[in-house]
Amino acid sequence: MYYYLDSREGDDSADGRSPQTAWRSLAKANTRTFAPGDEETFLRCCAGGELGTESWSLDDVREKLLGKPGVAPERVFFAEDAQGRAGATATAVFEEGRGYVHMVAADPSFRGKGLGKAACYAAVRCLVDAGYDYIVLETDDFRAPALHIYDWLGFVRTGVPDRVREALAACGLADRIRE
């Protein structure tokens, strides 16, 4: 089942099942947080997302994600389809002076169904509710579907992150940076 969104004309009290009854926001989307045993769900959602998790084990999820400073299970979100199957994930990281949206990914078999948008919205909403007024995320310019979501959420593109710029310069590849 698909749900429709229209940020201008939508109505969150509508059923969201047609363009004429679209939701205005993702407030009604099915999202939940990380629960014990969700390590496999997280890895499935990240499969094919080029996030560097391809070789992760279940212990790696616990250590490299849940063990990361500023991350907690209640801030790792999953968006579910109408049958309750998690298809996308996003993490809200609490950092000093800023909120950070991290590890946004959708299981390839669930892509294009709005679940990535719902998971990302839940992470942003968590950060806003926690009082963050400065929220960042980093992504690559070839991730067109993700960029569309981030634009929809109101993120402003600012160019190449300093850490990437410095790494490329250290390798003699600074001339490859596209602004």
Residue pairs with C-beta under 8 A, 6 or more apart in sequence:
1 17
1 81
1 82
2 17
2 113
2 114
3 16
3 17
3 23
3 29
3 114
4 10
4 16
4 17
4 18
4 19
4 21
4 22
4 23
5 16
5 22
5 23
5 24
5 25
5 26
5 114
5 117
6 19
6 22
6 23
6 24
7 24
7 25
7 152
9 22
9 24
10 16
10 22
10 23
10 24
10 25
11 21
11 22
11 23
11 24
12 23
12 24
12 25
12 27
12 28
14 21
14 22
14 23
15 21
16 22
16 23
16 28
23 29
25 121
26 114
26 117
26 118
26 121
26 122
29 79
29 114
29 115
29 118
29 121
29 122
30 79
30 80
30 81
30 82
30 84
30 118
31 77
31 78
31 79
31 80
31 118
31 119
31 121
31 122
32 77
32 78
32 80
32 86
33 73
33 74
33 75
33 76
33 77
33 78
34 42
34 66
34 73
34 74
34 76
34 77
34 78
35 73
38 76
38 78
38 86
39 58
39 61
39 62
40 58
41 78
41 86
41 89
42 61
42 65
42 76
42 78
42 89
43 53
43 56
43 58
43 61
44 86
44 107
45 78
45 86
45 87
45 88
45 89
45 105
45 106
45 107
45 110
46 53
46 56
46 89
46 103
46 105
47 54
47 107
47 108
48 108
49 105
49 106
51 103
51 105
53 60
53 103
56 64
65 71
65 76
65 91
65 103
66 72
66 73
66 76
68 93
70 93
70 94
70 95
70 100
71 91
71 93
71 102
72 94
75 91
75 92
75 93
75 94
75 123
75 126
76 89
76 91
76 103
77 89
77 90
77 91
77 92
77 119
77 122
77 123
77 126
78 86
78 87
78 88
78 89
78 119
79 86
79 87
79 88
79 89
79 114
79 115
79 116
79 117
79 118
79 119
79 122
80 86
80 87
80 115
81 87
81 110
81 113
81 115
85 110
86 107
87 106
87 107
87 109
87 110
87 113
87 115
88 104
88 105
88 106
88 107
88 110
88 115
88 116
88 118
88 119
89 103
89 104
89 105
89 106
89 119
90 101
90 102
90 103
90 104
90 105
90 116
90 119
90 120
90 122
90 123
91 101
91 102
91 103
91 104
91 123
92 99
92 100
92 101
92 102
92 122
92 123
92 124
92 126
92 127
92 130
93 99
93 100
93 101
93 102
94 127
94 130
94 132
97 134
98 132
98 134
98 135
98 136
99 124
99 127
99 128
99 130
99 132
99 134
99 135
99 136
100 135
100 136
100 137
101 120
101 123
101 124
101 127
101 135
101 136
101 137
102 137
104 116
104 119
104 120
104 123
104 137
104 139
104 146
104 149
105 116
106 115
106 116
106 119
111 145
112 145
116 145
116 146
116 149
117 149
117 152
117 153
120 149
120 150
120 153
121 153
124 135
124 153
127 135
128 135
135 155
137 150
137 155
138 161
139 146
139 147
139 150
141 147
141 178
147 157
151 157
159 179
160 177
160 178
160 179
165 174
165 177
168 174
168 176
168 177
